[in-house]
Amino acid sequence: MDADNLNLAAALRQDDENNASSPLEWYWHFSQRPDFQTDTAQLAIVQQLERLHGELEQYRQYRQGRFNRLLTNFGSGRAPPRGMYVWGTVGRGKSLMMDAFYSVSVLRRKRRVHFHQFMREIHAALQTHAGTQDPLAAIADDIATAQRLLCFDEFHVSDIADAMILGKLLEYLIDRGVVLVMTSNYKPDDLYPNGLQRARFLPAIETLKTQLDVIQIGGREDHRQRVLESIPVYYTPITAETQSQLAHTFAAISRTPLNQHLGGGITVAGRSIATIARTKGVIWFEFDALCAGMLGQNDYLEISKRHHTVLISNIPQLHARERSDVVRRFTWLVDVFYDQNVKLVCSAQASPEQLVVTDNASKKPVNRASSSIENASDVAGNVAGAATNAAGGDANLMVSAEFARTASRLREMQSKQYFARPHASYESPNLLESADAS
């Protein structure tokens, strides 16, 4: 099949998925892709989501009656269905199953949001409601008015400010009839392990366990490791040739000579960030320029909206304890770029799974060909063990364990399937602005 026919077939499959009427139907259409691998554990979760989808539709029809709607608004009548908390190891397809569920929901008041972004909005709302007798109750009222279904992808807690307010906020949302559906790499009891003042987070864990259906996705396979014909966009180790390889990549993507775009910077939120090179839609940074300073998710989001491709040079191997702040920023960067379908090309001192080390881990980088995709099952197992140990011990183990999700995404971001996704802001006028505009 030639390239044009492949693109047409992909478009037709996407149209079938978009027109599906239930999670199982959506998942079935998706399973017709030539690179799909049957997974009975995934199918079991999709069947549970199918059940919830049906219950939500019945509840929606019930609320269409004016009297029934009045009853539910005043806390009487039929209760909304219980939400779900789906957890399992990285790469098991949890986001895919969330796609299947969320895409087919006919609810108009629904939202799917990355958990970090949601909590940023909550903290901003707390400032807006400062002086209110119960700010979290007011915020929950606002959310319940806007959304009947709230889906969190990649639910995990690492910030004490988030941990301290989540118990009451989740309780308020459920009491107001908001149906919560979440995916996470952690079972509820393992959330925020060894976190500062973790006792303040225990009510949130109890709410998750008692008010939602907690379901584990079984199996061990990391589907993100099934990379077909990987594109060489992750260069390791860093050598004398690495910079020239990235330069060649920049020139090939921008289709212009590199020397026309060297140097300069970009202004984000009033701050200037140095760049190696920049042209329309493509930008190249040193790692320290992005992650060693005081940048945050909003800065990375602004960069991702203005550029479909980002090159990063010289990602070092990071110690979980000594450079935890840099690890956290790098995690935010990957999360934001992944959500925005930004194409990431980089050079790094080690493979994704070995970029973050703990006190007991070797810092020796792995010497591998730049385009190879290794089997990371053994590394993933070690990281899972670190997550378990972190609950009763070292905070640097928690940082390392949380990075497993980032490493998995870095793997997926090397695949042709990922590169085939349209940039989330491809219609944004900012994407086409002149490289000299800032």
PEHURA-V981817 format. One line per field, one symbol per residue. phi: phi as a letter, one per 30 degrees, with the letter a starting at -180 (. if undefined). psi: psi as a letter, one per 20 degrees, with the letter a starting at -180 (. if undefined). A space follows every 10 residues. Layout:
phi=???
psi=???
This chain:
phi=.ddddddddd ddddddddcd caeddedddd ddddcdcebd dddddddddd ddeddddddd dddddedddd dddciciddd dddbbcbldd idjdddddee dddcdcddcb acbddededd ddddddddce jdebeddddd ddddddbcbb cccidabbcd ddedcdeddd ddddeciddc bbcadbdedc dhdiddhded cedddddedc cbdcbcddib dcddddcche ddbbcaddbd deddddddde ddddibdddd bdijabcbhi cccdbdaabd ibbbbdeddc bcccdbeddd dddddcbdbb cbcidddcdd ddbdddeddd ddededdddc hddcbacbdb dedcdcbcec cdcddccbdd cdcddcdddd dddddddddd dbbddddddd dddedddddd dddcdddddd ddedcdcddd dcdddcdb
psi=prgghggggg hhghggghjq iqghgghggh iiqhjqppoh gghhghhghg ghgghhgghg hgihpgghgg ghhjjaapqr qqaqopqrrq jikghghhgg ghhipjphnq ppqphggghg hghhhhhhjp iqgnhhgggh ggghhhphpo ppploqpiph hghhihghgg gggghjjppp pqqqiqqgij qlpjqplhhi ihhgghgghh iqoopppari poiiimpplq pnjopqrpah ighhghgggg hggikqphii jqabrqppki qppqqgqpao ipqpqqghhh iibkqahhgh ggghhipipp ppqlorppph ghlhhhgghh gggggghghj kpppprpqhr rgijhpqahi qpjpqpoqqh jqorojhggh ghghhhgghh hjdphhhggg ghihgggghh ghiiqhggii qqphkiiphh hjqqiih.
